[in-house]
């Protein structure tokens, strides 16, 4: 009985780890085209977020899956991040600065557009 329970717990943990790292796994399995990879490597992306925000998690997964490097500030724990967020007129999370274009929510098509 105990062995059966441990197997279930291990399976649940595996599913959680896969879910949390899906963007990185997707990028590894299906890498972006070479021209996209070059453009993404030169992009300047900063994300202002919180750890509990569902849209922030989706944004992280999307950026990871596309191979887009980004700097992230937790606006609740980073004084520097909070100050920058407020200086940019912070309203809502996630807020992304993509090559100087401010995006005030998670919208993959807007991120792609700002990268061009």
N, C-alpha and C positions, 0 to 999 in steps of 0.2 A: 504494500500500500504506500509506504513512504517513498519507495523508488518511483512509483507512478506519479506521485505528487511532485517530486523533484524534476522529473522529465517535463511536466506541464509548466512548472515555474521557469525552467531553462528555455522552453519554447517561447513563452511569453516574453522573457527578457530578450531573446534573439529578435523577435518581431519588433519590440520597442527600439532596439539599437538600429535595426534596418530602417525603421520609419524615421528616426531622428537624423540619419545620415543618407537619406534617399537622394538628395541632390548630388552629393559626392559620388555615390554609386552610379547614378545615371550618367554623370559626366565621364566616369571611367569606362562604362559600357558603351556609351554613345557620345564620343567626343565631338565638339563643334568643328565645323569646317575650318581649314587652315586660315582663310581670310578673316573669318570671325574671330578665331583665336588670337590673331595678331592685333586686331582692332580692340578686342577685350583686354589684352595685356597692357595696352596703352591707355586704357580708360582710367579716369579718376572717379571712384565711387566711394561715397561715405554714407553710411546708414546710421540714423539715430533711432534707437529702439529700446525696448524693455524685454526682459527674459520671458515674461508671461504673455506677451502679445501674440495671438495666433497669426495675424497678418505679417508680423515681423518674422515668424518662423517660416511662413511661405516665401517671403522675400529672400531669406537666407538660403532656403532650398533652391529657389530659382537661380540666384546668383551662382551658387555652387554648381548647379547642374549645367550652367552655361560656361563655366570656367572663368567667371568674372571675379577678379580679385577686388576686395572691398575692405575698407576700414569701418569698424563698427563701434559706436559709442552707446553704452547703456546709460540713458539719460537719468536713471534713478541712482546709479552708483558712481558715475563719473562727473565730477564737478566741471571738468574741461568740456565734456560732451554736453552737459546741461547748459553751460554758458553759450556754446556754439549753437545749440538747438534754439535757445531763446533769441540769440542775435539774428538768427535767420527767420524769426517770426514763428517759431515752433507752434504748430497746431496739429495735433494728431500724430499717431505713429503707425507704421514706420514713416519716417521722412527720409528721403534719399536725395543726395546731391550727386547727380550723374553728369560729370563734365560741366558743372556749373548750372545745370538745369535742376530746379527743385521739384521733386515729386512728393506730394503730401499723402500718398497712400500706395498700396501695392497694386501696380498695374503692369504686368509683364510687357505689354505692347508699348507702353510709354517708356519703359526702361530701354527697350530695344531701339526706339526712336531716338532717345537722348544719346545713345551710344554712337549713332551714325554721324 
